[in-house]
């Protein structure tokens, strides 16, 4: 299972794989606090051909900083503005990766990943299940608060088989009754007390935070590549394609004149279409009576 940070690395692998100029990396020589405005970077020495670090935008792990001066002999950064471009100024340990002038900042990729996750609904569904036990003459039952829609309702068959069979009549109410504790209810008329009902319902995909597993989004694992392609498309859209086109992508696309954003949009659109078809097979429309 992929973590949020591993999704970011997948995005970087895709984006930088098509970029003509690769990033310049170093590591912090010493740990720094969230307020330090001076720090040392191993690998920041500027070489004779000026190929080392430069002033301006610097990325420390996921924090963006703006530095006005670099001692090209010692690798000392000074006059640093922390928490740049709405990133969070935090403490960093010695050995933390430092990247010079990142075209695709990690903080931007995390936002793009979460934006993609949010926009997948209702094309790709985040699905959960819950069980209800029929109780006497009760008709209305609470569903979990995060229920956004109902895909199917099945009841446990009487007898030894215990199979799940489609329930012929039910109604989902997202506005809820006055006595509902969650605001989401399902009406099941004429049930036999003690029988179990299984409800497959949809929820809005959840955005991710640092350290989260991708599965916490509620999306199936197979949507991982779809989310990565969508995030790459969003980030690449803000970068001039003329600076990113390389021989690799030209060959991959058989010489077509295109740019990076269009490439990732094409991949995203194809995977989205395939995903919708897959979910139609996995969750076919089941007809039922609504009373």
C-alpha positions in Angstrom: 0.0 0.0 0.0 1.3 3.4 -1.0 1.7 6.3 1.4 1.0 9.9 0.6 4.7 10.6 0.3 5.2 7.6 -2.0 2.5 9.0 -4.3 4.5 12.3 -4.4 7.6 10.4 -5.4 5.7 8.6 -8.1 4.6 12.0 -9.5 8.2 13.3 -9.4 9.5 10.2 -11.2 7.0 10.7 -14.0 7.4 14.5 -14.2 11.2 14.6 -14.0 11.5 11.6 -16.3 10.2 13.8 -19.1 12.1 17.0 -18.0 15.1 18.2 -19.9 16.9 19.5 -16.8 17.1 17.3 -13.7 17.0 18.8 -10.2 20.1 19.7 -8.2 20.1 18.0 -4.8 22.0 18.3 -1.5 21.5 17.5 2.1 21.4 19.6 5.3 24.7 19.4 7.1 23.2 20.2 10.5 19.6 20.1 11.9 17.7 23.3 11.9 14.7 24.7 13.8 11.5 26.1 12.3 12.8 29.6 12.7 16.5 29.4 11.6 17.3 31.7 8.7 20.8 30.3 8.1 21.8 26.7 7.4 24.5 24.6 5.7 23.9 22.3 2.7 26.3 19.6 1.7 26.5 19.6 -2.1 25.6 23.3 -2.4 29.1 24.3 -3.6 28.9 26.1 -7.0 31.4 24.6 -9.5 33.3 26.5 -12.1 30.6 26.0 -14.7 28.0 27.4 -12.3 26.1 24.1 -12.1 25.5 24.1 -8.3 22.9 25.7 -6.1 21.6 29.2 -6.9 19.7 31.7 -4.8 16.0 31.9 -5.0 13.5 29.1 -4.4 14.9 26.1 -2.3 13.0 23.1 -1.1 13.9 21.4 2.2 11.9 18.2 2.4 8.4 19.6 1.8 9.1 23.2 3.0 9.8 25.9 0.4 12.2 28.7 1.4 13.5 31.7 -0.4 17.2 32.4 0.0 19.0 35.6 -0.9 22.6 34.6 -0.4 24.7 31.4 -0.7 28.4 31.1 0.3 29.6 29.1 -2.6 32.7 28.0 -0.7 31.1 26.7 2.4 27.6 25.9 1.2 26.0 28.3 3.8 22.5 29.6 3.0 21.6 32.9 4.7 18.9 35.6 4.6 16.4 32.9 4.2 12.6 33.4 4.2 11.0 30.3 5.8 7.6 28.8 5.0 7.5 30.3 1.5 4.5 30.1 -0.8 2.1 28.8 1.9 4.4 25.9 2.8 4.9 25.2 6.5 8.1 26.2 8.3 9.1 23.1 10.4 12.3 21.7 12.0 14.5 19.5 9.8 17.1 16.9 10.7 20.6 16.7 9.4 20.7 14.7 6.2 17.3 16.0 5.0 17.2 16.4 1.2 17.5 19.9 -0.1 16.5 20.7 -3.7 17.5 23.7 -5.8 14.7 25.7 -7.6 12.2 22.8 -7.9 10.0 23.0 -10.9 7.6 20.5 -9.2 7.6 21.3 -5.4 6.4 18.5 -3.2 3.9 20.8 -1.4 2.3 21.6 -4.8 2.2 17.9 -5.7 0.4 17.0 -2.4 -2.2 19.7 -3.2 -2.6 18.3 -6.7 -3.0 14.8 -5.5 -5.8 15.8 -3.0 -7.5 18.0 -5.7 -7.5 15.0 -8.0 -8.9 12.7 -5.3 -11.7 15.2 -4.6 -12.6 15.6 -8.3 -12.9 11.9 -9.0 -16.4 11.8 -7.4 -18.8 10.8 -8.9 -16.8 9.3 -11.8 -14.9 6.9 -9.5 -16.7 5.8 -6.3 -15.3 5.4 -2.8 -17.4 2.5 -1.5 -18.1 1.1 2.0 -20.4 -1.6 3.4 -22.5 -1.8 6.5 -24.8 -4.4 8.0 -28.3 -3.8 9.5 -30.3 -6.3 11.6 -34.1 -6.1 11.0 -35.9 -5.2 14.2 -39.6 -6.1 14.5 -41.8 -3.6 12.8 -39.1 -1.0 12.4 -38.9 0.4 8.9 -36.3 3.2 9.1 -32.6 2.5 9.9 -29.7 4.9 10.3 -26.8 4.6 7.9 -23.3 6.0 8.7 -23.0 9.7 8.6 -20.6 9.7 5.6 -23.1 7.8 3.3 -23.4 9.8 0.1 -25.5 7.3 -1.9 -26.5 3.7 -1.9 -25.4 1.2 -4.6 -27.1 -2.0 -3.5 -29.1 -3.5 -0.6 -29.1 -7.2 -0.1 -30.8 -9.4 2.5 -29.5 -12.7 3.9 -31.6 -15.5 2.5 -33.5 -17.8 4.8 -32.3 -21.3 5.2 -28.9 -22.9 5.4 -27.4 -21.2 2.4 -27.2 -17.7 4.0 -26.7 -16.2 0.5 -27.1 -12.5 0.0 -30.0 -11.7 -2.4 -31.1 -8.3 -3.8 -33.7 -6.6 -1.7 -36.7 -5.7 -3.9 -37.8 -2.5 -2.1 -35.9 0.1 -0.2 -35.4 3.9 -0.2 -32.3 6.0 0.7 -32.9 9.4 2.3 -29.9 11.7 2.5 -31.8 14.4 4.3 -32.7 12.1 7.2 -35.6 12.0 9.5 -36.0 14.1 12.6 -35.1 11.2 14.9 -32.1 10.1 12.9 -28.7 10.3 14.7 -26.7 10.5 11.5 -28.9 12.3 9.1 -28.7 9.5 6.6 -31.4 6.8 6.7 -32.6 3.9 4.6 -36.2 2.6 4.7 -36.7 -1.2 4.5 -40.3 -2.2 4.7 -41.7 -5.6 5.7 -38.6 -7.2 7.0 -38.5 -10.3 9.2 -37.0 -9.6 12.6 -33.4 -10.9 13.0 -32.6 -11.1 9.3 -29.4 -9.2 8.3 -29.3 -6.6 5.5 -26.1 -5.6 3.8 -25.9 -2.1 2.4 -23.2 -1.1 -0.1 -22.9 2.7 -0.1 -20.8 5.5 -1.5 -18.8 8.1 0.4 -17.0 11.2 -0.8 -13.3 10.4 -1.2 -11.1 11.7 1.7 -8.1 13.8 1.2 -4.7 12.6 2.5 -2.3 14.0 5.1 1.3 13.3 5.7 1.9 9.6 6.6 -1.5 8.5 5.4 -1.9 5.3 3.4 -3.7 5.8 0.0 -6.4 3.5 1.0 -7.6 6.0 3.6 -8.9 8.1 0.7 -11.6 5.4 0.4 -10.7 4.8 -3.3 -9.8 1.4 -4.5 -6.1 0.6 -4.8 -6.2 0.3 -8.6 -7.0 4.1 -8.8 -3.5 4.9 -7.6 -2.1 5.4 -11.1 -5.1 7.4 -12.1 -4.6 9.8 -9.1 -0.9 10.1 -10.0 -1.6 11.0 -13.6 -4.2 13.5 -12.6 -1.8 15.2 -10.2 1.0 15.3 -12.8 -1.4 16.9 -15.3 -2.5 19.6 -12.8 1.1 20.5 -11.8 2.5 20.3 -15.4 -0.3 22.7 -16.5 1.4 25.5 -14.6 4.8 25.0 -16.2 5.7 26.1 -19.7 5.6 23.0 -21.9 8.3 24.3 -24.2 10.9 23.9 -21.4 9.9 20.4 -20.6 9.6 18.6 -24.0 12.4 16.2 -24.4 13.5 13.6 -27.0 12.1 10.9 -24.7 8.5 12.1 -24.8 8.8 12.9 -28.5 9.8 9.3 -29.2 7.1 7.9 -26.8 4.4 9.8 -28.7 5.8 8.9 -32.1 6.9 12.4 -32.9 3.6 14.1 -32.2 3.9 17.8 -31.3 2.4 17.9 -27.8 3.3 19.2 -24.4 3.7 17.6 -21.0 0.4 18.7 -19.6 -1.5 17.3 -22.6 0.4 14.0 -22.3 -0.6 13.6 -18.7 -4.2 14.7 -19.4 -4.4 12.1 -22.1 -3.2 9.4 -19.7 -5.5 10.6 -17.0 -8.5 10.7 -19.3 -7.8 7.2 -20.6 -7.4 5.7 -17.1 -10.6 7.5 -15.9 -12.6 6.0 -18.7 -11.2 2.6 -18.0 -12.0 3.0 -14.3 -15.6 4.0 -14.9 -16.0 0.9 -17.1 -14.5 -1.2 -14.4 -16.8 0.1 -11.7 -19.9 -0.4 -13.9 -18.9 -4.1 -14.0 -18.1 -4.3 -10.3 -21.2 -2.4 -9.2 -23.9 -3.0 -11.9 -27.2 -1.0 -11.5 -29.7 -3.1 -9.5 -33.3 -2.2 -10.0 -35.5 -1.9 -6.9 -38.9 -0.5 -5.9 -39.0 2.9 -4.3 -42.1 3.5 -2.3 
